[in-house]
């Protein structure tokens, strides 16, 4: 597939077509690449020509579970260039390279005051669409960004930072939020279970605190990639006892903090058992409701703390931009985490590969 450059987008931004191609969700496990109208923008809004969009696990969950009505156009890790501005938009111009958050908190409600932004009612309202019910829209050629997102969730990409790197802004924000919830110290041992792209990010940002970071995964290829980010304490979960290794690496205590970066409930017991008495366990990928059992005495008598972290924190945004934009210039290049790149016409295949992770698959990107 041909990669769209900033120059290409600037040249095409003067003329916005009436129709575009998009990967449309039509029902459970049913995504079709179709021709749809380019969304119209109103006062205060912006139209983005999408250059790159990452495929996120939450997109996949919605596609496979039918949790959301059809039709919709998903995709929210979106980077591109402004193709059109609505009346009254200031601070942006046609041709600006940007990333966009698909939802933002109000900043004033009870949840925002308590800094649990993902529970804000405004935050749960999606403000980006490529048509149909607003659902992110990044799996399309053009995305309409609504006015409240333009004011708080549209961010310019500095010169020299590629679209793919910039599209990591939202996932890095969610990861940094989770790591900071653990309040790690430099004398601590951290175990990160799962070394997909998010697991590697969780481990890499944990290591920046000075803590010793153990990484667990089934695939040696993922450990090799993790090593590129300074992670040199791998556990081969296909043949080693993860809990025993966590205790061995911490003078028999267990890890001070354990991050569960694998979806589902199958490894909850492993994560809790790997933590020391008084340790913390962060559930990062448990986004589906369901029954999960654990021994309550490990919370009471062993004083282990179970934590959750979901979505992003807007108070961390300056730090996130420094990590992603500034980090690209100083060696924190996230693009090696991308294993597959697909054109929009190949979106169904992209979703299939992302839904069936293997040793060779990491972050999947769609380039409309």
C-alpha positions, 0 to 999 in steps of 0.5 A: 500500500502507498503511504500518504504523506503530509504533502499529498494531504496538503495538496488534496485538502482544498477540495473535499469530495462528496463521498468517501470510503469507510469500514462500516460496522453492520452487525456482530462480526460484520464490517464492510468497506463501503462508499458513504457521504463525507460528513458535513461540518457545522460552526465550530467544527473541523473536518480531518482527512485521516492519514493513520488510525490504530486499531484498538482492542475496544474497537474490536470488543464492540465489533465482536460483542455487538455492544453497540448498535449498527451501523457505525464507523469505529476507529479512535486513534486518529491522526491526519490533516485538517481539510476544512474548518467550520465558521468560528474555529480559531487556532487551527488552519486547513493543512494543520497536522493533528491528532484528535481525542474522540471524547473529552471530559467537562472538567467541572462535574463531580467526577472531574473534580475527583479526577476520575475523568473517564466517569464524566458524563460528557466524557462518555459522549463521543464527539468524532464521527465519519457518519452514523452514530458518533463512534470515532470514525477513524476507519474512514477517509474523513472524520468530523470533529465536533465543537467541544472536541475541537476546543479540548481534544484537537492537538497539533502534531509538531513538524518532524513527528510522523502520523503513526507516532502521533496516533499513539497519543491516546493509548500512551495517555491511558498507559501513563494514567495506569502507571501513575496510579501505582505510584511506583518507587525506584526500589520496587519490582514490577511484573507486567503480564502480557507484552502486546503493544500496550503491555510493552508501553506499560512496562517501558513507562514503569521502567522510567520510574527506576523500578525493576520491571519483569515482563511475561509473555508466551512469545519470544518475538515479543520479548525481543521487541520489548528489549528494544525499549530497555526491558531485559527481565523476560519471563517465558510464560509458555514454560516458566512459572510466572508467580515463582519467577516474580518471587525469585526476583524480589527476595521471595516477597513477590512483586510490589506491583503487578499490571495485568495487560491481558484481557479476560479473567483467566490470569487474575489469580496469577496476577494476585498471587504474584504480588507481595503482601501489601502489593498492588495489582492493576487491572488494565485490560478487564473491560468486559463485565462478568464473574471473576472470583478471588480470595478476599483474604488476600485483600484483607489479611494480605493487604493487597490492593486491587486497582483499575485504570480505564481510558485517559486523563486530560490533566496528564496531556502535557506529559503525554505530548512530551513522551510521544512528540518529544520522545520521538526526537530523543529515541522513544520511537513507538513505530516499531510496535507496529507489525502490520499496515493496511489500506482502508480497502483492507480494513476487514483483514486488518480487523481479523489480524488484530482480533487473532493475535499471534507471535508476529502481530503487534499494533495494527494500523489502517491508512485511509 
